[in-house]
Amino acid sequence: MVRNPLTPLERERGRQLGVLLRTARGTRTMAEVAAQAGISAETLRKIETGRAPTPAFFTIAALAAVLGLELGEVAARCTAEEAEALPDGSGAAA
């Protein structure tokens, strides 16, 4: 199966998600948080670095629960700044 290339908007959402998760993780190790969420540390590393910018919903739900984040907060934080981050500031994918 061939995956369509990510849009600038999808890449920016992934970047915002990574920043949010890294911040919420604080001093806990990736291995500790990943184990509690039931995912691999490698998967968490890819999400935090933006290499997996579109993770599965249940992965994000598990991470949010472990990190004490509300899903609504995660969604809001990953979309609030994306329009400003795009070159034209419109929020529309190029």
PyMOL Python script that loads the backbone (N, CA, C, O; Angstrom):
from pymol import cmd

cmd.read_pdbstr("""\
ATOM      1  N   MET A   1       0.841  -1.173   0.000  1.00  0.00           N
ATOM      2  CA  MET A   1       0.000   0.000   0.000  1.00  0.00           C
ATOM      3  C   MET A   1       0.889   1.240   0.000  1.00  0.00           C
ATOM      4  O   MET A   1       1.848   1.332   0.766  1.00  0.00           O
ATOM      5  N   VAL A   2       0.564   2.168  -0.849  1.00  0.00           N
ATOM      6  CA  VAL A   2       1.312   3.417  -0.951  1.00  0.00           C
ATOM      7  C   VAL A   2       0.595   4.481  -0.139  1.00  0.00           C
ATOM      8  O   VAL A   2      -0.608   4.693  -0.291  1.00  0.00           O
ATOM      9  N   ARG A   3       1.337   5.136   0.712  1.00  0.00           N
ATOM     10  CA  ARG A   3       0.763   6.194   1.549  1.00  0.00           C
ATOM     11  C   ARG A   3       0.957   7.530   0.871  1.00  0.00           C
ATOM     12  O   ARG A   3       2.030   7.822   0.344  1.00  0.00           O
ATOM     13  N   ASN A   4      -0.092   8.342   0.887  1.00  0.00           N
ATOM     14  CA  ASN A   4       0.011   9.691   0.339  1.00  0.00           C
ATOM     15  C   ASN A   4       0.965  10.506   1.186  1.00  0.00           C
ATOM     16  O   ASN A   4       1.030  10.320   2.401  1.00  0.00           O
ATOM     17  N   PRO A   5       1.709  11.410   0.558  1.00  0.00           N
ATOM     18  CA  PRO A   5       2.609  12.276   1.329  1.00  0.00           C
ATOM     19  C   PRO A   5       1.817  13.121   2.327  1.00  0.00           C
ATOM     20  O   PRO A   5       0.674  13.498   2.072  1.00  0.00           O
ATOM     21  N   LEU A   6       2.436  13.407   3.447  1.00  0.00           N
ATOM     22  CA  LEU A   6       1.795  14.245   4.455  1.00  0.00           C
ATOM     23  C   LEU A   6       1.746  15.693   3.984  1.00  0.00           C
ATOM     24  O   LEU A   6       2.655  16.176   3.309  1.00  0.00           O
ATOM     25  N   THR A   7       0.683  16.362   4.350  1.00  0.00           N
ATOM     26  CA  THR A   7       0.558  17.784   4.027  1.00  0.00           C
ATOM     27  C   THR A   7       1.357  18.581   5.060  1.00  0.00           C
ATOM     28  O   THR A   7       1.705  18.052   6.116  1.00  0.00           O
ATOM     29  N   PRO A   8       1.648  19.838   4.763  1.00  0.00           N
ATOM     30  CA  PRO A   8       2.316  20.675   5.762  1.00  0.00           C
ATOM     31  C   PRO A   8       1.511  20.751   7.066  1.00  0.00           C
ATOM     32  O   PRO A   8       2.089  20.793   8.151  1.00  0.00           O
ATOM     33  N   LEU A   9       0.200  20.768   6.958  1.00  0.00           N
ATOM     34  CA  LEU A   9      -0.663  20.816   8.132  1.00  0.00           C
ATOM     35  C   LEU A   9      -0.503  19.553   8.981  1.00  0.00           C
ATOM     36  O   LEU A   9      -0.415  19.641  10.206  1.00  0.00           O
ATOM     37  N   GLU A  10      -0.466  18.398   8.354  1.00  0.00           N
ATOM     38  CA  GLU A  10      -0.274  17.140   9.090  1.00  0.00           C
ATOM     39  C   GLU A  10       1.096  17.096   9.760  1.00  0.00           C
ATOM     40  O   GLU A  10       1.221  16.639  10.897  1.00  0.00           O
ATOM     41  N   ARG A  11       2.114  17.566   9.063  1.00  0.00           N
ATOM     42  CA  ARG A  11       3.450  17.597   9.660  1.00  0.00           C
ATOM     43  C   ARG A  11       3.492  18.538  10.861  1.00  0.00           C
ATOM     44  O   ARG A  11       4.122  18.224  11.872  1.00  0.00           O
ATOM     45  N   GLU A  12       2.824  19.692  10.758  1.00  0.00           N
ATOM     46  CA  GLU A  12       2.806  20.652  11.869  1.00  0.00           C
ATOM     47  C   GLU A  12       2.043  20.081  13.054  1.00  0.00           C
ATOM     48  O   GLU A  12       2.462  20.257  14.198  1.00  0.00           O
ATOM     49  N   ARG A  13       0.937  19.406  12.802  1.00  0.00           N
ATOM     50  CA  ARG A  13       0.199  18.761  13.901  1.00  0.00           C
ATOM     51  C   ARG A  13       1.088  17.741  14.601  1.00  0.00           C
ATOM     52  O   ARG A  13       1.094  17.665  15.830  1.00  0.00           O
ATOM     53  N   GLY A  14       1.831  16.966  13.840  1.00  0.00           N
ATOM     54  CA  GLY A  14       2.738  15.985  14.424  1.00  0.00           C
ATOM     55  C   GLY A  14       3.815  16.637  15.267  1.00  0.00           C
ATOM     56  O   GLY A  14       4.172  16.129  16.330  1.00  0.00           O
ATOM     57  N   ARG A  15       4.334  17.762  14.794  1.00  0.00           N
ATOM     58  CA  ARG A  15       5.348  18.491  15.556  1.00  0.00           C
ATOM     59  C   ARG A  15       4.755  18.999  16.873  1.00  0.00           C
ATOM     60  O   ARG A  15       5.374  18.865  17.929  1.00  0.00           O
ATOM     61  N   GLN A  16       3.567  19.575  16.807  1.00  0.00           N
ATOM     62  CA  GLN A  16       2.910  20.079  18.013  1.00  0.00           C
ATOM     63  C   GLN A  16       2.631  18.949  19.001  1.00  0.00           C
ATOM     64  O   GLN A  16       2.810  19.113  20.207  1.00  0.00           O
ATOM     65  N   LEU A  17       2.194  17.811  18.487  1.00  0.00           N
ATOM     66  CA  LEU A  17       1.933  16.657  19.349  1.00  0.00           C
ATOM     67  C   LEU A  17       3.211  16.218  20.044  1.00  0.00           C
ATOM     68  O   LEU A  17       3.201  15.942  21.243  1.00  0.00           O
ATOM     69  N   GLY A  18       4.301  16.152  19.309  1.00  0.00           N
ATOM     70  CA  GLY A  18       5.576  15.757  19.898  1.00  0.00           C
ATOM     71  C   GLY A  18       6.016  16.689  21.011  1.00  0.00           C
ATOM     72  O   GLY A  18       6.466  16.233  22.062  1.00  0.00           O
ATOM     73  N   VAL A  19       5.890  17.989  20.790  1.00  0.00           N
ATOM     74  CA  VAL A  19       6.257  18.980  21.807  1.00  0.00           C
ATOM     75  C   VAL A  19       5.386  18.790  23.046  1.00  0.00           C
ATOM     76  O   VAL A  19       5.891  18.790  24.169  1.00  0.00           O
ATOM     77  N   LEU A  20       4.089  18.630  22.844  1.00  0.00           N
ATOM     78  CA  LEU A  20       3.172  18.457  23.961  1.00  0.00           C
ATOM     79  C   LEU A  20       3.513  17.213  24.782  1.00  0.00           C
ATOM     80  O   LEU A  20       3.552  17.266  26.012  1.00  0.00           O
ATOM     81  N   LEU A  21       3.756  16.107  24.105  1.00  0.00           N
ATOM     82  CA  LEU A  21       4.058  14.870  24.823  1.00  0.00           C
ATOM     83  C   LEU A  21       5.393  14.943  25.550  1.00  0.00           C
ATOM     84  O   LEU A  21       5.500  14.493  26.691  1.00  0.00           O
ATOM     85  N   ARG A  22       6.407  15.502  24.910  1.00  0.00           N
ATOM     86  CA  ARG A  22       7.710  15.650  25.575  1.00  0.00           C
ATOM     87  C   ARG A  22       7.577  16.504  26.823  1.00  0.00           C
ATOM     88  O   ARG A  22       8.140  16.174  27.867  1.00  0.00           O
ATOM     89  N   THR A  23       6.835  17.598  26.723  1.00  0.00           N
ATOM     90  CA  THR A  23       6.648  18.487  27.864  1.00  0.00           C
ATOM     91  C   THR A  23       5.896  17.781  28.987  1.00  0.00           C
ATOM     92  O   THR A  23       6.290  17.859  30.151  1.00  0.00           O
ATOM     93  N   ALA A  24       4.821  17.098  28.636  1.00  0.00           N
ATOM     94  CA  ALA A  24       4.014  16.407  29.644  1.00  0.00           C
ATOM     95  C   ALA A  24       4.783  15.259  30.294  1.00  0.00           C
ATOM     96  O   ALA A  24       4.552  14.946  31.462  1.00  0.00           O
ATOM     97  N   ARG A  25       5.687  14.633  29.558  1.00  0.00           N
ATOM     98  CA  ARG A  25       6.467  13.511  30.099  1.00  0.00           C
ATOM     99  C   ARG A  25       7.417  13.988  31.187  1.00  0.00           C
ATOM    100  O   ARG A  25       7.725  13.241  32.115  1.00  0.00           O
ATOM    101  N   GLY A  26       7.880  15.223  31.079  1.00  0.00           N
ATOM    102  CA  GLY A  26       8.762  15.785  32.098  1.00  0.00           C
ATOM    103  C   GLY A  26      10.030  14.983  32.278  1.00  0.00           C
ATOM    104  O   GLY A  26      10.758  14.736  31.317  1.00  0.00           O
ATOM    105  N   THR A  27      10.297  14.572  33.512  1.00  0.00           N
ATOM    106  CA  THR A  27      11.535  13.856  33.822  1.00  0.00           C
ATOM    107  C   THR A  27      11.394  12.341  33.689  1.00  0.00           C
ATOM    108  O   THR A  27      12.371  11.609  33.843  1.00  0.00           O
ATOM    109  N   ARG A  28      10.187  11.875  33.405  1.00  0.00           N
ATOM    110  CA  ARG A  28      10.005  10.427  33.222  1.00  0.00           C
ATOM    111  C   ARG A  28      10.695   9.976  31.944  1.00  0.00           C
ATOM    112  O   ARG A  28      10.773  10.731  30.975  1.00  0.00           O
ATOM    113  N   THR A  29      11.185   8.768  31.944  1.00  0.00           N
ATOM    114  CA  THR A  29      11.861   8.252  30.756  1.00  0.00           C
ATOM    115  C   THR A  29      10.846   7.835  29.706  1.00  0.00           C
ATOM    116  O   THR A  29       9.688   7.553  30.014  1.00  0.00           O
ATOM    117  N   MET A  30      11.307   7.800  28.455  1.00  0.00           N
ATOM    118  CA  MET A  30      10.461   7.307  27.373  1.00  0.00           C
ATOM    119  C   MET A  30      10.034   5.877  27.649  1.00  0.00           C
ATOM    120  O   MET A  30       8.875   5.516  27.444  1.00  0.00           O
ATOM    121  N   ALA A  31      10.967   5.069  28.111  1.00  0.00           N
ATOM    122  CA  ALA A  31      10.670   3.660  28.369  1.00  0.00           C
ATOM    123  C   ALA A  31       9.575   3.511  29.419  1.00  0.00           C
ATOM    124  O   ALA A  31       8.687   2.671  29.274  1.00  0.00           O
ATOM    125  N   GLU A  32       9.631   4.313  30.468  1.00  0.00           N
ATOM    126  CA  GLU A  32       8.633   4.248  31.537  1.00  0.00           C
ATOM    127  C   GLU A  32       7.242   4.627  31.019  1.00  0.00           C
ATOM    128  O   GLU A  32       6.269   3.911  31.255  1.00  0.00           O
ATOM    129  N   VAL A  33       7.156   5.744  30.321  1.00  0.00           N
ATOM    130  CA  VAL A  33       5.867   6.218  29.814  1.00  0.00           C
ATOM    131  C   VAL A  33       5.327   5.259  28.757  1.00  0.00           C
ATOM    132  O   VAL A  33       4.141   4.930  28.761  1.00  0.00           O
ATOM    133  N   ALA A  34       6.195   4.814  27.856  1.00  0.00           N
ATOM    134  CA  ALA A  34       5.766   3.894  26.805  1.00  0.00           C
ATOM    135  C   ALA A  34       5.225   2.595  27.403  1.00  0.00           C
ATOM    136  O   ALA A  34       4.185   2.101  26.967  1.00  0.00           O
ATOM    137  N   ALA A  35       5.911   2.048  28.382  1.00  0.00           N
ATOM    138  CA  ALA A  35       5.466   0.799  29.011  1.00  0.00           C
ATOM    139  C   ALA A  35       4.099   0.985  29.667  1.00  0.00           C
ATOM    140  O   ALA A  35       3.227   0.125  29.546  1.00  0.00           O
ATOM    141  N   GLN A  36       3.918   2.094  30.353  1.00  0.00           N
ATOM    142  CA  GLN A  36       2.630   2.364  30.998  1.00  0.00           C
ATOM    143  C   GLN A  36       1.514   2.530  29.972  1.00  0.00           C
ATOM    144  O   GLN A  36       0.364   2.192  30.251  1.00  0.00           O
ATOM    145  N   ALA A  37       1.840   3.047  28.785  1.00  0.00           N
ATOM    146  CA  ALA A  37       0.844   3.259  27.730  1.00  0.00           C
ATOM    147  C   ALA A  37       0.643   2.016  26.871  1.00  0.00           C
ATOM    148  O   ALA A  37      -0.282   1.961  26.061  1.00  0.00           O
ATOM    149  N   GLY A  38       1.507   1.020  27.046  1.00  0.00           N
ATOM    150  CA  GLY A  38       1.379  -0.204  26.260  1.00  0.00           C
ATOM    151  C   GLY A  38       1.910  -0.090  24.846  1.00  0.00           C
ATOM    152  O   GLY A  38       1.452  -0.790  23.943  1.00  0.00           O
ATOM    153  N   ILE A  39       2.880   0.796  24.654  1.00  0.00           N
ATOM    154  CA  ILE A  39       3.521   0.936  23.343  1.00  0.00           C
ATOM    155  C   ILE A  39       5.022   0.791  23.531  1.00  0.00           C
ATOM    156  O   ILE A  39       5.513   0.771  24.660  1.00  0.00           O
ATOM    157  N   SER A  40       5.746   0.689  22.434  1.00  0.00           N
ATOM    158  CA  SER A  40       7.199   0.584  22.539  1.00  0.00           C
ATOM    159  C   SER A  40       7.817   1.967  22.729  1.00  0.00           C
ATOM    160  O   SER A  40       7.245   2.981  22.331  1.00  0.00           O
ATOM    161  N   ALA A  41       8.987   1.984  23.341  1.00  0.00           N
ATOM    162  CA  ALA A  41       9.719   3.240  23.503  1.00  0.00           C
ATOM    163  C   ALA A  41      10.065   3.822  22.133  1.00  0.00           C
ATOM    164  O   ALA A  41      10.098   5.041  21.966  1.00  0.00           O
ATOM    165  N   GLU A  42      10.318   2.963  21.163  1.00  0.00           N
ATOM    166  CA  GLU A  42      10.630   3.414  19.802  1.00  0.00           C
ATOM    167  C   GLU A  42       9.431   4.141  19.192  1.00  0.00           C
ATOM    168  O   GLU A  42       9.600   5.163  18.526  1.00  0.00           O
ATOM    169  N   THR A  43       8.240   3.628  19.412  1.00  0.00           N
ATOM    170  CA  THR A  43       7.040   4.303  18.906  1.00  0.00           C
ATOM    171  C   THR A  43       6.889   5.670  19.549  1.00  0.00           C
ATOM    172  O   THR A  43       6.606   6.650  18.860  1.00  0.00           O
ATOM    173  N   LEU A  44       7.074   5.748  20.852  1.00  0.00           N
ATOM    174  CA  LEU A  44       6.983   7.034  21.542  1.00  0.00           C
ATOM    175  C   LEU A  44       8.054   7.990  21.019  1.00  0.00           C
ATOM    176  O   LEU A  44       7.774   9.170  20.807  1.00  0.00           O
ATOM    177  N   ARG A  45       9.257   7.506  20.811  1.00  0.00           N
ATOM    178  CA  ARG A  45      10.328   8.353  20.294  1.00  0.00           C
ATOM    179  C   ARG A  45       9.949   8.916  18.921  1.00  0.00           C
ATOM    180  O   ARG A  45      10.169  10.096  18.648  1.00  0.00           O
ATOM    181  N   LYS A  46       9.383   8.074  18.065  1.00  0.00           N
ATOM    182  CA  LYS A  46       8.986   8.533  16.732  1.00  0.00           C
ATOM    183  C   LYS A  46       7.887   9.584  16.808  1.00  0.00           C
ATOM    184  O   LYS A  46       7.895  10.552  16.047  1.00  0.00           O
ATOM    185  N   ILE A  47       6.950   9.397  17.719  1.00  0.00           N
ATOM    186  CA  ILE A  47       5.868  10.381  17.867  1.00  0.00           C
ATOM    187  C   ILE A  47       6.434  11.686  18.401  1.00  0.00           C
ATOM    188  O   ILE A  47       6.117  12.755  17.879  1.00  0.00           O
ATOM    189  N   GLU A  48       7.263  11.619  19.427  1.00  0.00           N
ATOM    190  CA  GLU A  48       7.824  12.835  20.026  1.00  0.00           C
ATOM    191  C   GLU A  48       8.721  13.615  19.077  1.00  0.00           C
ATOM    192  O   GLU A  48       8.812  14.839  19.176  1.00  0.00           O
ATOM    193  N   THR A  49       9.380  12.923  18.165  1.00  0.00           N
ATOM    194  CA  THR A  49      10.275  13.612  17.231  1.00  0.00           C
ATOM    195  C   THR A  49       9.599  13.987  15.924  1.00  0.00           C
ATOM    196  O   THR A  49      10.228  14.582  15.049  1.00  0.00           O
ATOM    197  N   GLY A  50       8.317  13.644  15.783  1.00  0.00           N
ATOM    198  CA  GLY A  50       7.589  13.984  14.567  1.00  0.00           C
ATOM    199  C   GLY A  50       7.790  13.006  13.424  1.00  0.00           C
ATOM    200  O   GLY A  50       7.285  13.239  12.326  1.00  0.00           O
ATOM    201  N   ARG A  51       8.512  11.917  13.654  1.00  0.00           N
ATOM    202  CA  ARG A  51       8.714  10.926  12.596  1.00  0.00           C
ATOM    203  C   ARG A  51       7.478  10.067  12.392  1.00  0.00           C
ATOM    204  O   ARG A  51       7.366   9.387  11.372  1.00  0.00           O
ATOM    205  N   ALA A  52       6.551  10.085  13.336  1.00  0.00           N
ATOM    206  CA  ALA A  52       5.261   9.396  13.212  1.00  0.00           C
ATOM    207  C   ALA A  52       4.190  10.431  13.532  1.00  0.00           C
ATOM    208  O   ALA A  52       3.582  10.383  14.601  1.00  0.00           O
ATOM    209  N   PRO A  53       3.950  11.379  12.603  1.00  0.00           N
ATOM    210  CA  PRO A  53       3.082  12.502  12.903  1.00  0.00           C
ATOM    211  C   PRO A  53       1.588  12.190  12.930  1.00  0.00           C
ATOM    212  O   PRO A  53       0.788  13.031  13.339  1.00  0.00           O
ATOM    213  N   THR A  54       1.208  10.994  12.499  1.00  0.00           N
ATOM    214  CA  THR A  54      -0.218  10.648  12.498  1.00  0.00           C
ATOM    215  C   THR A  54      -0.436   9.319  13.221  1.00  0.00           C
ATOM    216  O   THR A  54      -0.873   8.349  12.601  1.00  0.00           O
ATOM    217  N   PRO A  55      -0.141   9.259  14.517  1.00  0.00           N
ATOM    218  CA  PRO A  55      -0.314   8.010  15.255  1.00  0.00           C
ATOM    219  C   PRO A  55      -1.790   7.648  15.410  1.00  0.00           C
ATOM    220  O   PRO A  55      -2.674   8.491  15.259  1.00  0.00           O
ATOM    221  N   ALA A  56      -2.028   6.395  15.708  1.00  0.00           N
ATOM    222  CA  ALA A  56      -3.397   5.908  15.892  1.00  0.00           C
ATOM    223  C   ALA A  56      -4.062   6.583  17.079  1.00  0.00           C
ATOM    224  O   ALA A  56      -3.403   6.950  18.052  1.00  0.00           O
ATOM    225  N   PHE A  57      -5.361   6.741  16.987  1.00  0.00           N
ATOM    226  CA  PHE A  57      -6.132   7.381  18.055  1.00  0.00           C
ATOM    227  C   PHE A  57      -5.900   6.695  19.394  1.00  0.00           C
ATOM    228  O   PHE A  57      -5.677   7.367  20.401  1.00  0.00           O
ATOM    229  N   PHE A  58      -5.948   5.367  19.419  1.00  0.00           N
ATOM    230  CA  PHE A  58      -5.823   4.661  20.689  1.00  0.00           C
ATOM    231  C   PHE A  58      -4.417   4.792  21.281  1.00  0.00           C
ATOM    232  O   PHE A  58      -4.249   4.693  22.497  1.00  0.00           O
ATOM    233  N   THR A  59      -3.429   5.009  20.453  1.00  0.00           N
ATOM    234  CA  THR A  59      -2.077   5.280  20.948  1.00  0.00           C
ATOM    235  C   THR A  59      -2.059   6.614  21.672  1.00  0.00           C
ATOM    236  O   THR A  59      -1.512   6.726  22.769  1.00  0.00           O
ATOM    237  N   ILE A  60      -2.655   7.621  21.060  1.00  0.00           N
ATOM    238  CA  ILE A  60      -2.708   8.942  21.679  1.00  0.00           C
ATOM    239  C   ILE A  60      -3.560   8.911  22.939  1.00  0.00           C
ATOM    240  O   ILE A  60      -3.217   9.545  23.936  1.00  0.00           O
ATOM    241  N   ALA A  61      -4.669   8.177  22.900  1.00  0.00           N
ATOM    242  CA  ALA A  61      -5.528   8.069  24.084  1.00  0.00           C
ATOM    243  C   ALA A  61      -4.767   7.437  25.242  1.00  0.00           C
ATOM    244  O   ALA A  61      -4.877   7.895  26.379  1.00  0.00           O
ATOM    245  N   ALA A  62      -3.999   6.392  24.965  1.00  0.00           N
ATOM    246  CA  ALA A  62      -3.226   5.728  26.016  1.00  0.00           C
ATOM    247  C   ALA A  62      -2.152   6.658  26.569  1.00  0.00           C
ATOM    248  O   ALA A  62      -1.961   6.732  27.783  1.00  0.00           O
ATOM    249  N   LEU A  63      -1.455   7.364  25.695  1.00  0.00           N
ATOM    250  CA  LEU A  63      -0.424   8.296  26.144  1.00  0.00           C
ATOM    251  C   LEU A  63      -1.034   9.433  26.956  1.00  0.00           C
ATOM    252  O   LEU A  63      -0.485   9.828  27.984  1.00  0.00           O
ATOM    253  N   ALA A  64      -2.156   9.954  26.503  1.00  0.00           N
ATOM    254  CA  ALA A  64      -2.818  11.032  27.231  1.00  0.00           C
ATOM    255  C   ALA A  64      -3.195  10.577  28.638  1.00  0.00           C
ATOM    256  O   ALA A  64      -3.011  11.324  29.599  1.00  0.00           O
ATOM    257  N   ALA A  65      -3.715   9.370  28.766  1.00  0.00           N
ATOM    258  CA  ALA A  65      -4.097   8.853  30.082  1.00  0.00           C
ATOM    259  C   ALA A  65      -2.890   8.739  31.000  1.00  0.00           C
ATOM    260  O   ALA A  65      -2.959   9.125  32.167  1.00  0.00           O
ATOM    261  N   VAL A  66      -1.794   8.217  30.487  1.00  0.00           N
ATOM    262  CA  VAL A  66      -0.575   8.049  31.285  1.00  0.00           C
ATOM    263  C   VAL A  66       0.000   9.400  31.692  1.00  0.00           C
ATOM    264  O   VAL A  66       0.519   9.555  32.798  1.00  0.00           O
ATOM    265  N   LEU A  67      -0.094  10.374  30.793  1.00  0.00           N
ATOM    266  CA  LEU A  67       0.510  11.687  31.045  1.00  0.00           C
ATOM    267  C   LEU A  67      -0.435  12.668  31.729  1.00  0.00           C
ATOM    268  O   LEU A  67      -0.059  13.807  32.003  1.00  0.00           O
ATOM    269  N   GLY A  68      -1.658  12.229  32.004  1.00  0.00           N
ATOM    270  CA  GLY A  68      -2.611  13.098  32.685  1.00  0.00           C
ATOM    271  C   GLY A  68      -3.166  14.203  31.813  1.00  0.00           C
ATOM    272  O   GLY A  68      -3.520  15.273  32.309  1.00  0.00           O
ATOM    273  N   LEU A  69      -3.244  13.953  30.516  1.00  0.00           N
ATOM    274  CA  LEU A  69      -3.773  14.934  29.576  1.00  0.00           C
ATOM    275  C   LEU A  69      -5.186  14.545  29.160  1.00  0.00           C
ATOM    276  O   LEU A  69      -5.486  13.360  29.012  1.00  0.00           O
ATOM    277  N   GLU A  70      -6.044  15.523  28.974  1.00  0.00           N
ATOM    278  CA  GLU A  70      -7.377  15.290  28.423  1.00  0.00           C
ATOM    279  C   GLU A  70      -7.250  15.242  26.898  1.00  0.00           C
ATOM    280  O   GLU A  70      -6.468  15.994  26.316  1.00  0.00           O
ATOM    281  N   LEU A  71      -8.014  14.364  26.254  1.00  0.00           N
ATOM    282  CA  LEU A  71      -7.942  14.276  24.794  1.00  0.00           C
ATOM    283  C   LEU A  71      -8.328  15.591  24.126  1.00  0.00           C
ATOM    284  O   LEU A  71      -7.751  15.963  23.105  1.00  0.00           O
ATOM    285  N   GLY A  72      -9.288  16.286  24.690  1.00  0.00           N
ATOM    286  CA  GLY A  72      -9.667  17.587  24.144  1.00  0.00           C
ATOM    287  C   GLY A  72      -8.521  18.581  24.192  1.00  0.00           C
ATOM    288  O   GLY A  72      -8.338  19.385  23.277  1.00  0.00           O
ATOM    289  N   GLU A  73      -7.751  18.515  25.273  1.00  0.00           N
ATOM    290  CA  GLU A  73      -6.579  19.388  25.413  1.00  0.00           C
ATOM    291  C   GLU A  73      -5.532  19.047  24.361  1.00  0.00           C
ATOM    292  O   GLU A  73      -4.932  19.937  23.758  1.00  0.00           O
ATOM    293  N   VAL A  74      -5.317  17.750  24.146  1.00  0.00           N
ATOM    294  CA  VAL A  74      -4.345  17.318  23.138  1.00  0.00           C
ATOM    295  C   VAL A  74      -4.768  17.835  21.763  1.00  0.00           C
ATOM    296  O   VAL A  74      -3.955  18.394  21.027  1.00  0.00           O
ATOM    297  N   ALA A  75      -6.040  17.646  21.423  1.00  0.00           N
ATOM    298  CA  ALA A  75      -6.534  18.103  20.124  1.00  0.00           C
ATOM    299  C   ALA A  75      -6.402  19.615  19.981  1.00  0.00           C
ATOM    300  O   ALA A  75      -5.960  20.110  18.945  1.00  0.00           O
ATOM    301  N   ALA A  76      -6.783  20.337  21.014  1.00  0.00           N
ATOM    302  CA  ALA A  76      -6.715  21.793  20.963  1.00  0.00           C
ATOM    303  C   ALA A  76      -5.281  22.287  20.824  1.00  0.00           C
ATOM    304  O   ALA A  76      -5.007  23.193  20.036  1.00  0.00           O
ATOM    305  N   ARG A  77      -4.376  21.700  21.578  1.00  0.00           N
ATOM    306  CA  ARG A  77      -2.972  22.137  21.544  1.00  0.00           C
ATOM    307  C   ARG A  77      -2.310  21.804  20.220  1.00  0.00           C
ATOM    308  O   ARG A  77      -1.387  22.501  19.799  1.00  0.00           O
ATOM    309  N   CYS A  78      -2.764  20.754  19.561  1.00  0.00           N
ATOM    310  CA  CYS A  78      -2.142  20.337  18.296  1.00  0.00           C
ATOM    311  C   CYS A  78      -2.755  21.028  17.095  1.00  0.00           C
ATOM    312  O   CYS A  78      -2.292  20.828  15.972  1.00  0.00           O
ATOM    313  N   THR A  79      -3.777  21.831  17.299  1.00  0.00           N
ATOM    314  CA  THR A  79      -4.377  22.556  16.189  1.00  0.00           C
ATOM    315  C   THR A  79      -4.342  24.064  16.382  1.00  0.00           C
ATOM    316  O   THR A  79      -4.482  24.806  15.409  1.00  0.00           O
ATOM    317  N   ALA A  80      -4.160  24.531  17.595  1.00  0.00           N
ATOM    318  CA  ALA A  80      -4.244  25.963  17.881  1.00  0.00           C
ATOM    319  C   ALA A  80      -3.187  26.788  17.158  1.00  0.00           C
ATOM    320  O   ALA A  80      -3.473  27.891  16.692  1.00  0.00           O
ATOM    321  N   GLU A  81      -1.979  26.268  17.060  1.00  0.00           N
ATOM    322  CA  GLU A  81      -0.884  27.054  16.491  1.00  0.00           C
ATOM    323  C   GLU A  81      -0.562  26.677  15.055  1.00  0.00           C
ATOM    324  O   GLU A  81       0.326  27.272  14.445  1.00  0.00           O
ATOM    325  N   GLU A  82      -1.273  25.695  14.506  1.00  0.00           N
ATOM    326  CA  GLU A  82      -0.883  25.215  13.183  1.00  0.00           C
ATOM    327  C   GLU A  82      -1.088  26.251  12.085  1.00  0.00           C
ATOM    328  O   GLU A  82      -0.291  26.302  11.149  1.00  0.00           O
ATOM    329  N   ALA A  83      -2.117  27.070  12.163  1.00  0.00           N
ATOM    330  CA  ALA A  83      -2.359  28.060  11.121  1.00  0.00           C
ATOM    331  C   ALA A  83      -1.209  29.066  11.062  1.00  0.00           C
ATOM    332  O   ALA A  83      -0.766  29.448   9.979  1.00  0.00           O
ATOM    333  N   GLU A  84      -0.736  29.488  12.220  1.00  0.00           N
ATOM    334  CA  GLU A  84       0.365  30.440  12.253  1.00  0.00           C
ATOM    335  C   GLU A  84       1.667  29.845  11.739  1.00  0.00           C
ATOM    336  O   GLU A  84       2.530  30.557  11.225  1.00  0.00           O
ATOM    337  N   ALA A  85       1.800  28.523  11.884  1.00  0.00           N
ATOM    338  CA  ALA A  85       3.047  27.868  11.505  1.00  0.00           C
ATOM    339  C   ALA A  85       3.180  27.664  10.002  1.00  0.00           C
ATOM    340  O   ALA A  85       4.290  27.492   9.497  1.00  0.00           O
ATOM    341  N   LEU A  86       2.060  27.680   9.283  1.00  0.00           N
ATOM    342  CA  LEU A  86       2.120  27.496   7.838  1.00  0.00           C
ATOM    343  C   LEU A  86       2.568  28.785   7.162  1.00  0.00           C
ATOM    344  O   LEU A  86       2.292  29.875   7.664  1.00  0.00           O
ATOM    345  N   PRO A  87       3.259  28.673   6.024  1.00  0.00           N
ATOM    346  CA  PRO A  87       3.834  29.850   5.382  1.00  0.00           C
ATOM    347  C   PRO A  87       2.848  30.985   5.124  1.00  0.00           C
ATOM    348  O   PRO A  87       3.198  32.152   5.300  1.00  0.00           O
ATOM    349  N   ASP A  88       1.606  30.660   4.705  1.00  0.00           N
ATOM    350  CA  ASP A  88       0.670  31.732   4.412  1.00  0.00           C
ATOM    351  C   ASP A  88      -0.217  32.106   5.588  1.00  0.00           C
ATOM    352  O   ASP A  88      -1.008  33.044   5.493  1.00  0.00           O
ATOM    353  N   GLY A  89      -0.092  31.368   6.719  1.00  0.00           N
ATOM    354  CA  GLY A  89      -0.853  31.674   7.910  1.00  0.00           C
ATOM    355  C   GLY A  89      -2.345  31.374   7.807  1.00  0.00           C
ATOM    356  O   GLY A  89      -3.115  31.733   8.699  1.00  0.00           O
ATOM    357  N   SER A  90      -2.759  30.713   6.715  1.00  0.00           N
ATOM    358  CA  SER A  90      -4.178  30.495   6.478  1.00  0.00           C
ATOM    359  C   SER A  90      -4.735  29.275   7.161  1.00  0.00           C
ATOM    360  O   SER A  90      -5.942  29.192   7.388  1.00  0.00           O
ATOM    361  N   GLY A  91      -3.876  28.313   7.499  1.00  0.00           N
ATOM    362  CA  GLY A  91      -4.355  27.058   8.039  1.00  0.00           C
ATOM    363  C   GLY A  91      -4.706  26.071   6.957  1.00  0.00           C
ATOM    364  O   GLY A  91      -4.997  24.911   7.248  1.00  0.00           O
ATOM    365  N   ALA A  92      -4.685  26.507   5.713  1.00  0.00           N
ATOM    366  CA  ALA A  92      -4.996  25.616   4.589  1.00  0.00           C
ATOM    367  C   ALA A  92      -3.731  24.918   4.132  1.00  0.00           C
ATOM    368  O   ALA A  92      -2.672  25.533   4.005  1.00  0.00           O
ATOM    369  N   ALA A  93      -3.857  23.629   3.887  1.00  0.00           N
ATOM    370  CA  ALA A  93      -2.709  22.860   3.402  1.00  0.00           C
ATOM    371  C   ALA A  93      -2.377  23.271   1.992  1.00  0.00           C
ATOM    372  O   ALA A  93      -3.267  23.510   1.175  1.00  0.00           O
ATOM    373  N   ALA A  94      -1.088  23.354   1.708  1.00  0.00           N
ATOM    374  CA  ALA A  94      -0.650  23.738   0.361  1.00  0.00           C
ATOM    375  C   ALA A  94      -0.728  22.582  -0.586  1.00  0.00           C
ATOM    376  O   ALA A  94      -0.397  22.726  -1.763  1.00  0.00           O
TER     377      ALA A  94
END
""", "prot")
cmd.dss("prot")
cmd.show_as("cartoon", "prot")
cmd.util.cbc("prot")
cmd.orient("prot")
